[in-house]
Amino acid sequence: MPIMTIMTTADAIIKWSIAQKVLIDDQVVPYFPATFAIFGHGNALSIGQALSNESKNMTTYRGQTEEGMALAAVAYAKAMRRQQVGIVTTSIGPGATNVITAAAVAMANRLPLLILVGDAFQSRNPDPVLQQVEHFDQPSITVNDAFRPVVRYWDRITSPSQILTSLPQALSTMLDPATCGPVCIALPQDIQAESFDFPDEFFEEKIVKIPRPRADSSELAMAATLIAKAKTPIIVAGGGIHYSLAEKELSEFASTFSIPVVETMAGKSSLVWNDPALVGPLGVTGSDPVNQLVDESDLIIAIGTRLQDFTTGSWTLFGNKKIIAINTARFDAIKRHGVPVVADAKAALVELRGLLTSTDRTSWMARASELKTLFINLRSDRSKISSDLPTYAQVVVATNEAARTEDYVLTAAGGLPGELNNNWLSKSVASFDCEYGFSCMGYEISGTWGAAIAQNNMKKSGRVIGLTGDGSYMMLNSDIYSAVLHKHPLTLIVCDNGGYAVISRLQTGNGADSFRTMITETPGAARVDFVSHARSMGAKSIKVNSIAELSEKITENQNSNEVVVIVIETAPTIWTEGGAFWEVANPQVSKKSAVNEARKAVERAKENQRIY
């Protein structure tokens, strides 16, 4: 008979989580190293007490908003390249629904996250309980059902024994590269508190492994044949390179077979900027010279990418070229009639090397180098633009120049993704995070905190530098205090351009009026004092008025033990040019001639759109 121990469901969940370990750099470390928590009546007395009981074995961070702390957990998983996962726990009702946005960020970016949310009583005896939303015709539904579209695995535990099978299934979902994503476990309050005889074996330490699926031999053979025949192939490096830890293999493969590499947003820093094979970023937020190389190619080798519209130019960039798609998920590998290689990126690159012989593509690599030089020159030109206020590009270039090799940079929505994609030259691999899968405003500050936790846990000497616009700052800023509270040093650069300037650009660039995007649209409107606001949360807060001063303050605070916030006013209308067509919903008819002209431009561009 197995040895059994009686404990509550909540205690069992936390005890099991602590028992899951993973091997990173030959060290056994927790797979779930920390919990991000905001406690309320739906989780404080059971899950909260269980975490308190295990405080020596599991770190618990106090969040300020449920969305923010969950975004920090997502950024943590990304910085750890999916090798470790954060747990998020909230109460029922608004505490739970506040996490839905962060779950969607994890879902879109294929990142693991374990969400433990309180739920209404399974017995229904006290119904309706505080914060419960009732459905007249389906009494078993709660707001936690709203997580279903934005998680890979969802379960409601209605009996303590169910965690014996549900938790391993949830773990498998997060570990498997093909299904990796967020998990939501809804925990009715009475079930959390219920005791049960659990087998001790369930809590034994287990070293989990992230599988490396190998490709079918026929898929490898087909890909190898196409690559061997190609005269001007390119590799599109996606985020899967990072999650496979395949940066070294990518560099060697590209060098051996003379294939230039272009980067997606998620794949940036797969190679360092001066790697001979790397050209630069492609797509809508990419560079014209890089997109020119894509246009001149005769084969696309897409590795670990979802082929999002910003990568493909809304599918106008690749024409009808053959696409080899190396991906752990068949869903991604067969997009647009791709030639699939369903496999781990590292494993596939190693096995493909064994099927190929070196090919003379000297002239093609020379062309790639020529276009890379144009890309670098454009970056240099942008840094020298004369304007009344510093431009985003100038801020990014200055930050890039001041950053050290070991530093890690992070941003998300608005205008900064395009600026960093074009103007940030990666000095080390896996040192760049731009959340552009869900493009979530507010990720910038919370994500910087989460990445700083990862840097600390990995004992890395580098500093996390987050860049945010004023709009994202206003949406979600309270994790400045979280970083202060938990003593995680970081640097945050706030670019204040007076509103949602990139959306104003989208409006006016498509013939529409700038409407309710800029603060200047409201006469006499107050401007937020970001310096005082950040200082009120305990940050070291600095206002700079020039690029030279920005560079000085970044360098001066590189080894600071404080949370440093640097605020700079930036030009609202000067941007790095877009690199490719992006399909947006231009009206088919309008009283404005400029809108009608913009619609015609869209229709012309769509003539080159790949639909199959």
Buried (B, 14 or more C-beta within 10 A) or exposed (E): EEEEBEBBBBBBBBBBBBBBBBBBEEEEBBBBBBBBBBBBBBBBBBBBBBBEBBEEEBBBBEBBBBBBBBBBBBBBBBBBBBBBBBBBBBBBBEBBBBBBBBBBBBBBBBBBBBBBBBBBBBEBEEEEBEBBBEEEEEEEEBBBBBBEEBBBBBBBBBEBBBBBEBBBEBBEBBBBBBBBBBBBBBBBBBBBBBEBEBEEEBBEEBEEEBEBBBBEEEBBEBBBEBBEEBEBBBBBBBBBBBBBBBBEBBBBBBBBBBBBBBBBBBBBBBBBBEBBBBBBBBBBBBBBBBBBBBEEBBBBBBBBBBBBBBBBBBBBBBBEBBBBBBBBBEEBBBBBEBBBBBBBBBBBBBBBBEBBEEBEBEEBBEBBEEBBEBBBEBBEEBBEEEEEBBBBBBBBBBBBEBBEEEBBBBBBBBBBBBBBBBBBBBBBBBBBBBBBBBBBBBBBBBBBBBBBBBBBBBEBEBBBBBBBBBBBBBBBBBBBBBBBBBEBBBBBBBBBBBBBBBBBBBBBEBBBEBEEBBBEBEEEEEEBEBBEBBBEBBBBBBBBEEBEBBBBBBEEBBEEEBBBBBBBBBBBBBBBEBBBBBBEEBBEEBEEEBBBEBBEBBEEBBEBBBEE
